[in-house]
């Protein structure tokens, strides 16, 4: 019963947040939903195909990282990981639960903790770096699009932690020696695990395996699929965008979704996307942003709660989990 109530609370949070932002923007939720109802069946089919591809690419990214370390990941298990990933990312401002949840799920499939940690962190960092690279490059050198003042001022602050983490991982990947020597002289399982994780990150970072390249290519395709979904929706709702405008707007939209210090970037991403399409925050712009987020986030976030709860139940008493998970 508690799990059902928790899922219902999450759904209610999404609804209330969207309603608040739609009302504050002058685009009432009823008008936005009426616009969404005009999407024809043929367009829904195209959007459905691209949405399936979007989540398949998430599986391919994870499968590639695990493949470099010698593990296989079936599509079914990849979909379960994806659902849990979007759910736990929506719970806290900085997605602190994402990595522990991914490690838990992968260890349940027989992957060691250090390798699960390395694969999860590397996959996330690669994806976020590609999103930020494309978004920042198009914002700087591409089409001029309107940005909310708070977003324009906050972009450097949002990206600085990512750059710091990426630099640290790069140092560990290419120069693991100091970490390995330090942890080898420290007693205890924690230090041993840190050393093994550093070794696994180094194996991924220096790998010349084609699966390593596949992860980068899948990350780019993932971003372009999101842009494609947004472009189709924008065209239907009356926004005539060039390919460069679409790439700028929707890559920035995805960057906000990944970096905004709000649980799941709920409401913030919708508002930013709508503003970039039309600073007047019209119902058409809100219809694009809300539909895009439903297809590329909320669709799998709620099932993720059920998948995670099911995995906890299967684990039974053999696992000692943080209280926040239970």
C-alpha positions in Angstrom: 0.0 0.0 0.0 2.8 2.4 0.8 4.4 1.8 -2.6 1.1 2.6 -4.3 0.7 5.8 -2.3 4.3 6.8 -3.1 3.7 6.3 -6.8 0.4 8.3 -6.6 2.2 11.1 -4.7 4.8 11.3 -7.4 2.1 11.5 -10.1 0.3 14.1 -8.1 3.5 16.1 -7.7 4.1 16.1 -11.5 0.5 17.1 -12.1 0.5 20.0 -9.6 3.8 21.3 -10.8 2.8 21.3 -14.4 -0.5 23.0 -13.5 1.3 25.6 -11.5 3.7 26.5 -14.3 1.0 26.4 -17.0 -1.2 28.7 -15.0 1.7 31.1 -14.1 2.8 31.2 -17.7 -0.7 32.2 -18.9 -1.2 28.8 -20.8 -4.0 27.1 -18.8 -3.6 23.3 -18.5 -7.0 22.8 -20.2 -5.9 24.7 -23.2 -2.6 22.9 -23.4 -4.3 19.5 -23.2 -6.8 20.6 -25.9 -3.9 21.3 -28.2 -2.3 18.0 -27.5 -5.6 16.3 -28.4 -5.2 17.6 -31.9 -2.2 15.4 -32.6 -3.2 13.0 -35.4 -2.8 9.3 -35.2 -0.1 9.2 -37.9 2.0 11.6 -35.9 1.5 9.6 -32.7 2.8 6.5 -34.6 5.9 8.4 -35.6 6.4 9.8 -32.1 5.9 6.3 -30.7 8.6 4.8 -33.0 11.1 7.6 -32.0 10.2 7.2 -28.3 11.0 3.4 -28.5 14.3 4.2 -30.2 15.0 6.8 -27.5 14.8 4.3 -24.7 16.5 1.5 -26.8 19.5 3.8 -27.1 19.6 4.2 -23.3 19.9 0.4 -23.2 22.6 0.3 -25.9 24.6 2.9 -23.9 24.4 0.8 -20.7 25.0 -2.5 -22.7 28.1 -1.0 -24.3 29.7 0.1 -21.0 29.0 -3.3 -19.4 30.3 -5.0 -22.6 33.7 -3.3 -22.2 33.9 -4.9 -18.8 32.8 -8.3 -20.1 29.1 -8.3 -19.1 26.0 -8.7 -21.2 22.8 -6.8 -20.7 19.6 -8.1 -22.2 17.1 -5.6 -23.6 14.5 -6.5 -21.0 17.0 -5.8 -18.2 18.1 -2.6 -19.9 14.5 -1.4 -20.0 14.1 -2.1 -16.3 17.3 -0.2 -15.5 16.1 2.7 -17.6 12.7 2.9 -15.8 14.4 2.8 -12.4 17.0 5.4 -13.6 14.3 8.0 -14.5 12.3 7.3 -11.3 15.2 7.8 -8.8 16.5 10.8 -10.7 13.2 12.4 -10.1 13.4 12.1 -6.3 16.2 14.4 -5.4 17.6 17.7 -6.8 21.0 16.3 -7.7 20.0 12.7 -8.6 22.0 11.4 -5.6 20.1 8.1 -5.6 20.8 7.3 -9.3 24.1 5.7 -8.9 23.2 3.6 -5.7 20.0 2.4 -7.5 21.9 1.4 -10.6 24.6 -0.4 -8.6 21.9 -2.2 -6.7 20.1 -3.3 -9.8 23.2 -4.5 -11.6 24.5 -6.3 -8.5 21.2 -8.2 -8.5 22.2 -9.4 -12.0 25.6 -10.6 -10.9 27.8 -7.6 -11.8 30.3 -6.8 -9.1 29.9 -3.5 -7.2 33.1 -1.8 -8.6 32.2 -2.7 -12.2 28.5 -1.7 -11.7 29.7 1.7 -10.3 32.2 2.3 -13.1 29.7 1.4 -15.8 26.9 3.5 -14.4 29.0 6.6 -13.7 30.8 6.4 -17.1 27.5 6.1 -19.0 26.0 9.0 -17.2 29.0 11.3 -17.6 29.5 10.5 -21.3 25.8 11.3 -22.0 25.8 14.5 -20.0 29.0 15.7 -21.5 27.7 15.2 -25.1 24.4 17.0 -24.2 26.3 20.0 -22.7 28.8 20.1 -25.5 26.1 20.3 -28.2 23.9 22.6 -26.2 26.6 25.1 -25.3 28.1 25.0 -28.8 24.8 25.7 -30.5 23.9 28.4 -28.0 27.2 30.1 -28.6 27.7 29.6 -32.4 24.3 28.4 -33.7 20.9 29.9 -34.0 19.9 32.7 -31.6 17.1 31.5 -29.3 15.6 33.3 -26.3 16.7 32.1 -22.9 15.1 32.9 -19.5 17.4 35.3 -17.7 17.8 32.9 -14.7 18.9 30.1 -17.1 21.4 32.3 -19.0 23.0 33.5 -15.7 23.0 30.0 -14.2 24.5 28.0 -17.0 28.1 28.4 -15.9 27.1 27.3 -12.3 25.2 24.3 -13.6 28.1 23.0 -15.7 31.0 23.6 -13.4 30.3 20.6 -11.1 30.0 18.4 -14.2 33.3 19.6 -15.5 35.0 18.9 -12.1 33.6 15.4 -11.9 34.6 14.7 -15.5 38.1 15.9 -14.9 38.4 13.7 -11.8 37.2 10.6 -13.7 39.6 11.4 -16.6 42.5 11.5 -14.2 41.4 8.2 -12.6 40.9 6.6 -16.1 44.3 7.5 -17.4 46.3 7.7 -14.2 44.8 5.2 -11.8 48.2 4.4 -10.2 48.0 6.9 -7.3 44.5 5.8 -6.3 45.4 2.1 -6.5 48.5 2.6 -4.4 46.7 4.6 -1.8 43.8 2.2 -1.4 46.1 -0.9 -1.4 47.7 0.4 1.8 44.3 0.9 3.6 42.6 -1.9 5.4 38.8 -2.6 5.0 36.4 -3.5 2.2 35.5 0.1 1.5 39.0 1.1 0.4 39.3 -2.2 -1.5 36.1 -1.4 -3.3 37.3 2.1 -4.2 40.5 0.7 -5.7 38.6 -1.9 -7.8 36.2 0.8 -9.0 39.1 3.0 -10.1 40.6 0.0 -11.9 37.2 -0.5 -13.7 36.9 3.1 -14.6 40.4 3.0 -16.0 39.5 -0.1 -18.1 36.6 1.7 -19.6 38.4 5.1 -20.2 41.4 3.5 -21.9 39.4 0.8 -23.8 39.8 0.6 -27.6 36.9 -1.8 -27.8 34.3 -0.9 -30.4 31.7 -1.1 -27.7 33.3 2.0 -26.1 32.8 3.8 -29.4 29.3 2.5 -29.6 28.4 4.2 -26.3 29.5 7.5 -27.6 27.6 7.1 -30.9 24.5 5.9 -29.0 24.8 9.0 -26.8 24.8 11.3 -29.9 21.9 9.3 -31.4 20.0 9.6 -28.1 20.3 13.4 -28.2 19.3 13.6 -31.8 16.3 11.4 -31.2 15.1 13.7 -28.5 15.6 16.7 -30.9 13.7 14.8 -33.6 10.7 14.2 -31.3 10.7 17.9 -30.3 11.0 19.1 -33.9 8.0 17.0 -35.0 5.9 18.3 -32.1 7.0 21.9 -32.7 6.1 21.6 -36.4 2.6 20.2 -35.6 1.9 23.0 -33.1 2.8 25.8 -35.6 6.5 26.5 -34.9 8.6 26.7 -38.0 12.1 25.8 -36.9 15.3 25.3 -39.0 17.3 22.2 -38.1 19.8 24.4 -36.2 17.1 26.1 -34.2 15.6 22.8 -33.3 19.0 21.4 -32.3 19.7 24.5 -30.2 16.3 24.5 -28.4 15.9 20.8 -27.7 19.5 20.1 -26.8 19.3 22.9 -24.3 16.0 21.5 -23.1 17.7 18.2 -22.4 20.6 19.9 -20.7 18.2 21.6 -18.4 16.5 18.3 -17.7 19.8 16.8 -16.7 21.4 19.6 -14.8 18.6 21.7 -13.2 18.8 21.5 -9.3 15.2 20.4 -9.1 14.0 16.8 -8.6 13.7 15.5 -12.2 13.8 19.1 -13.4 10.0 18.8 -13.2 8.3 22.0 -14.4 11.6 23.7 -15.0 12.4 21.9 -18.2 8.8 22.4 -19.5 9.0 26.1 -18.8 12.4 26.6 -20.3 11.5 24.6 -23.5 8.3 26.6 -23.9 10.1 29.9 -23.4 12.7 29.1 -26.0 10.0 28.3 -28.5 8.0 31.4 -27.7 8.8 33.8 -24.8 5.1 34.6 -24.6 4.7 31.1 -23.2 1.7 30.2 -25.4 -0.4 27.1 -25.1 1.3 25.8 -28.2 4.8 26.0 -26.7 3.6 24.4 -23.5 1.9 21.6 -25.5 5.3 20.9 -27.2 7.2 20.9 -23.9 4.7 18.8 -21.9 4.2 16.2 -24.6 8.0 15.9 -25.1 8.6 15.4 -21.4 5.8 12.9 -21.0 7.3 10.8 -23.9 10.9 11.2 -22.9 10.8 11.2 -19.1 7.4 10.6 -17.2 6.5 7.6 -19.4 9.0 5.4 -17.7 9.5 7.2 -14.4 6.3 5.8 -12.8 6.9 2.2 -13.9 10.4 2.6 -12.5 9.0 2.8 -9.0 7.2 -0.5 -9.4 10.3 -2.2 -10.9 12.5 -0.9 -8.0 9.9 -2.1 -5.4 9.8 -5.5 -7.1 13.5 -5.8 -7.0 13.7 -4.9 -3.3 11.0 -7.5 -2.6 13.0 -10.2 -4.4 16.1 -9.2 -2.6 14.3 -10.0 0.7 16.4 -10.0 3.8 19.7 -10.8 2.0 20.3 -7.1 1.4 21.0 -4.3 3.9 19.6 -1.2 2.1 19.7 2.4 3.1 16.4 3.5 4.9 15.6 5.9 2.1 15.2 3.0 -0.3 12.9 1.0 1.9 
